[in-house]
Structures are given as C-alpha cells and as structure tokens.
Amino acid sequence: MCGNNMSAPLPAIVPAARDTGHSHVKAFAGIRIPHVKYICPHAPIMPVTLNMRMNMPSWFDIYGLSPNANEDEAGIKRASENIKALIDQEVKNGIPSHRIILGGFSQGGALSLYTALTTQQKLAGVVALSCWLPLHKSFPQAAANSANKDMHVLQCHGDADPLVPYAFGIQTAEKMKGLINPANITFKSYRGLPHSACPEEMVDVKRFIEKQLPPISDE
C-alpha cells in the first residue's frame, strides 16, 4: 500500500474516464462515475485469530465478534497509517484531499471510519458498508482535533447480517453522531440483506459519491 507495507499487493485502480487501458474493479462496474478515480488497495495476507490463525487477506487481526472483544490496536493503527500514506500520495499527485472519499466493506469500512476520524487531511466523506467503528473506546479523544468533524458519512447495513450484526451498525451510527456533525450522517438499512451488498445499496453509494464529488466544472 503506497510502499508502506511490502506484504500487500499494489492497489487496483479504476481511473477517471479520460484514462484508458485499465480494467474496472468489478464491484464498481455498475456504478462507475466518469470523472471519479477509484483506488482499491488490497489487504495484506496475515494470520487471523478468529480464523484459527490461518492466513487470509486482512487489514488487522480480529480476536472476536462481540462488542467487548479485544481489538488489534497496533494492527488497526498500522493499517490506518497505510491508508493515510495513500491519501497523502494522491494529494501529492494533485487530488485535493476534500475531493477524496474513503470507503469499504466490513473490515475495510471499519478502517475507513477510523482513518477519517484520525487523519489531518480534510476529506469529502466516508462510505461505510456493513461495518463498525474500531477502537471506539478511544473516541472522542482521538477525534478531538479531527479535520473531518463536518464530513459526510453514508453507512449501509443489512438487517440480516450474521457476521457484523445490524445492531453494531446502529450503535456505530449513534457513536458517530457524537463525533461529527450528526446532520451529515446517513444510515441506510436493507431488509433481509446478510453480510453482503445488493443493487439497491450500490445505487445509494453512487448517489452519495455523485453528491460529494460533483464534476469540477459544477463546483
């Protein structure tokens, strides 16, 4: 990830429409916005405690799924620094930080929320799908000097999620309302959706991105 973690492969990039020769990332194929570049970093391969210490792609270790389970604080912070380095690189490449949205599904969404609350780069927002806020007990202290108190957040969660319970999503949304402008948080639920995405959710994500990242000429 941006050279910070050699065990992680280079991110897959969906360029803006004027750049050709790169394939689309499948998840964004149906909702791609022409003027937006999508960068999809791959999580490094590591042993995960919850997976019997077997190697799997993971941003950080997971010890348990209960609300009071211990968390891999060092791993979460290390992964967050990698994402911040990726943001810094895009800024150096000419993309203003306020034109950057972080987003992810499950662990990736959790990492996106944590990173947005701890970075000093002012971001456009976060798309948090089927996830939770890691190290939630460290807030609001960690967010006291956040540059993103007014960022916009779209949280999406299926009400039949067996891995990251729907209640976690609700609790995360309530926690976030105490950390940033509550008027800027949108929580959407999807009836019968397990730990996965659905077309309706992807449409909501597209609309959120379009609203937060209008074409430059329209700003």
Secondary structure as a PSIPRED ss2 file (coil, helix, strand):
# PSIPRED VFORMAT (PSIPRED V4.0)

   1 M C   1.000  0.000  0.000
   2 C C   1.000  0.000  0.000
   3 G C   1.000  0.000  0.000
   4 N C   1.000  0.000  0.000
   5 N C   1.000  0.000  0.000
   6 M C   1.000  0.000  0.000
   7 S C   1.000  0.000  0.000
   8 A C   1.000  0.000  0.000
   9 P C   1.000  0.000  0.000
  10 L C   1.000  0.000  0.000
  11 P C   1.000  0.000  0.000
  12 A E   0.000  0.000  1.000
  13 I E   0.000  0.000  1.000
  14 V E   0.000  0.000  1.000
  15 P C   1.000  0.000  0.000
  16 A C   1.000  0.000  0.000
  17 A C   1.000  0.000  0.000
  18 R C   1.000  0.000  0.000
  19 D C   1.000  0.000  0.000
  20 T C   1.000  0.000  0.000
  21 G C   1.000  0.000  0.000
  22 H C   1.000  0.000  0.000
  23 S C   1.000  0.000  0.000
  24 H C   1.000  0.000  0.000
  25 V C   1.000  0.000  0.000
  26 K H   0.000  1.000  0.000
  27 A H   0.000  1.000  0.000
  28 F H   0.000  1.000  0.000
  29 A C   1.000  0.000  0.000
  30 G C   1.000  0.000  0.000
  31 I C   1.000  0.000  0.000
  32 R C   1.000  0.000  0.000
  33 I C   1.000  0.000  0.000
  34 P C   1.000  0.000  0.000
  35 H C   1.000  0.000  0.000
  36 V C   1.000  0.000  0.000
  37 K C   1.000  0.000  0.000
  38 Y E   0.000  0.000  1.000
  39 I E   0.000  0.000  1.000
  40 C E   0.000  0.000  1.000
  41 P C   1.000  0.000  0.000
  42 H C   1.000  0.000  0.000
  43 A C   1.000  0.000  0.000
  44 P C   1.000  0.000  0.000
  45 I E   0.000  0.000  1.000
  46 M E   0.000  0.000  1.000
  47 P E   0.000  0.000  1.000
  48 V E   0.000  0.000  1.000
  49 T H   0.000  1.000  0.000
  50 L H   0.000  1.000  0.000
  51 N H   0.000  1.000  0.000
  52 M C   1.000  0.000  0.000
  53 R C   1.000  0.000  0.000
  54 M E   0.000  0.000  1.000
  55 N E   0.000  0.000  1.000
  56 M E   0.000  0.000  1.000
  57 P E   0.000  0.000  1.000
  58 S C   1.000  0.000  0.000
  59 W C   1.000  0.000  0.000
  60 F C   1.000  0.000  0.000
  61 D C   1.000  0.000  0.000
  62 I E   0.000  0.000  1.000
  63 Y C   1.000  0.000  0.000
  64 G C   1.000  0.000  0.000
  65 L C   1.000  0.000  0.000
  66 S C   1.000  0.000  0.000
  67 P C   1.000  0.000  0.000
  68 N C   1.000  0.000  0.000
  69 A C   1.000  0.000  0.000
  70 N C   1.000  0.000  0.000
  71 E E   0.000  0.000  1.000
  72 D C   1.000  0.000  0.000
  73 E H   0.000  1.000  0.000
  74 A H   0.000  1.000  0.000
  75 G H   0.000  1.000  0.000
  76 I H   0.000  1.000  0.000
  77 K H   0.000  1.000  0.000
  78 R H   0.000  1.000  0.000
  79 A H   0.000  1.000  0.000
  80 S H   0.000  1.000  0.000
  81 E H   0.000  1.000  0.000
  82 N H   0.000  1.000  0.000
  83 I H   0.000  1.000  0.000
  84 K H   0.000  1.000  0.000
  85 A H   0.000  1.000  0.000
  86 L H   0.000  1.000  0.000
  87 I H   0.000  1.000  0.000
  88 D H   0.000  1.000  0.000
  89 Q H   0.000  1.000  0.000
  90 E H   0.000  1.000  0.000
  91 V H   0.000  1.000  0.000
  92 K H   0.000  1.000  0.000
  93 N C   1.000  0.000  0.000
  94 G C   1.000  0.000  0.000
  95 I C   1.000  0.000  0.000
  96 P C   1.000  0.000  0.000
  97 S H   0.000  1.000  0.000
  98 H H   0.000  1.000  0.000
  99 R H   0.000  1.000  0.000
 100 I C   1.000  0.000  0.000
 101 I E   0.000  0.000  1.000
 102 L E   0.000  0.000  1.000
 103 G E   0.000  0.000  1.000
 104 G E   0.000  0.000  1.000
 105 F E   0.000  0.000  1.000
 106 S C   1.000  0.000  0.000
 107 Q H   0.000  1.000  0.000
 108 G H   0.000  1.000  0.000
 109 G H   0.000  1.000  0.000
 110 A H   0.000  1.000  0.000
 111 L H   0.000  1.000  0.000
 112 S H   0.000  1.000  0.000
 113 L H   0.000  1.000  0.000
 114 Y H   0.000  1.000  0.000
 115 T H   0.000  1.000  0.000
 116 A H   0.000  1.000  0.000
 117 L H   0.000  1.000  0.000
 118 T H   0.000  1.000  0.000
 119 T C   1.000  0.000  0.000
 120 Q C   1.000  0.000  0.000
 121 Q C   1.000  0.000  0.000
 122 K C   1.000  0.000  0.000
 123 L C   1.000  0.000  0.000
 124 A C   1.000  0.000  0.000
 125 G E   0.000  0.000  1.000
 126 V E   0.000  0.000  1.000
 127 V E   0.000  0.000  1.000
 128 A E   0.000  0.000  1.000
 129 L E   0.000  0.000  1.000
 130 S C   1.000  0.000  0.000
 131 C C   1.000  0.000  0.000
 132 W C   1.000  0.000  0.000
 133 L C   1.000  0.000  0.000
 134 P C   1.000  0.000  0.000
 135 L C   1.000  0.000  0.000
 136 H H   0.000  1.000  0.000
 137 K H   0.000  1.000  0.000
 138 S H   0.000  1.000  0.000
 139 F C   1.000  0.000  0.000
 140 P C   1.000  0.000  0.000
 141 Q H   0.000  1.000  0.000
 142 A H   0.000  1.000  0.000
 143 A H   0.000  1.000  0.000
 144 A C   1.000  0.000  0.000
 145 N C   1.000  0.000  0.000
 146 S C   1.000  0.000  0.000
 147 A C   1.000  0.000  0.000
 148 N C   1.000  0.000  0.000
 149 K C   1.000  0.000  0.000
 150 D C   1.000  0.000  0.000
 151 M C   1.000  0.000  0.000
 152 H E   0.000  0.000  1.000
 153 V E   0.000  0.000  1.000
 154 L E   0.000  0.000  1.000
 155 Q E   0.000  0.000  1.000
 156 C E   0.000  0.000  1.000
 157 H E   0.000  0.000  1.000
 158 G E   0.000  0.000  1.000
 159 D C   1.000  0.000  0.000
 160 A C   1.000  0.000  0.000
 161 D C   1.000  0.000  0.000
 162 P C   1.000  0.000  0.000
 163 L C   1.000  0.000  0.000
 164 V C   1.000  0.000  0.000
 165 P C   1.000  0.000  0.000
 166 Y H   0.000  1.000  0.000
 167 A H   0.000  1.000  0.000
 168 F H   0.000  1.000  0.000
 169 G H   0.000  1.000  0.000
 170 I H   0.000  1.000  0.000
 171 Q H   0.000  1.000  0.000
 172 T H   0.000  1.000  0.000
 173 A H   0.000  1.000  0.000
 174 E H   0.000  1.000  0.000
 175 K H   0.000  1.000  0.000
 176 M H   0.000  1.000  0.000
 177 K H   0.000  1.000  0.000
 178 G C   1.000  0.000  0.000
 179 L C   1.000  0.000  0.000
 180 I C   1.000  0.000  0.000
 181 N C   1.000  0.000  0.000
 182 P H   0.000  1.000  0.000
 183 A H   0.000  1.000  0.000
 184 N H   0.000  1.000  0.000
 185 I E   0.000  0.000  1.000
 186 T E   0.000  0.000  1.000
 187 F E   0.000  0.000  1.000
 188 K E   0.000  0.000  1.000
 189 S E   0.000  0.000  1.000
 190 Y E   0.000  0.000  1.000
 191 R C   1.000  0.000  0.000
 192 G C   1.000  0.000  0.000
 193 L C   1.000  0.000  0.000
 194 P C   1.000  0.000  0.000
 195 H C   1.000  0.000  0.000
 196 S C   1.000  0.000  0.000
 197 A C   1.000  0.000  0.000
 198 C C   1.000  0.000  0.000
 199 P H   0.000  1.000  0.000
 200 E H   0.000  1.000  0.000
 201 E H   0.000  1.000  0.000
 202 M H   0.000  1.000  0.000
 203 V H   0.000  1.000  0.000
 204 D H   0.000  1.000  0.000
 205 V H   0.000  1.000  0.000
 206 K H   0.000  1.000  0.000
 207 R H   0.000  1.000  0.000
 208 F H   0.000  1.000  0.000
 209 I H   0.000  1.000  0.000
 210 E H   0.000  1.000  0.000
 211 K H   0.000  1.000  0.000
 212 Q H   0.000  1.000  0.000
 213 L C   1.000  0.000  0.000
 214 P C   1.000  0.000  0.000
 215 P C   1.000  0.000  0.000
 216 I H   0.000  1.000  0.000
 217 S H   0.000  1.000  0.000
 218 D H   0.000  1.000  0.000
 219 E C   1.000  0.000  0.000
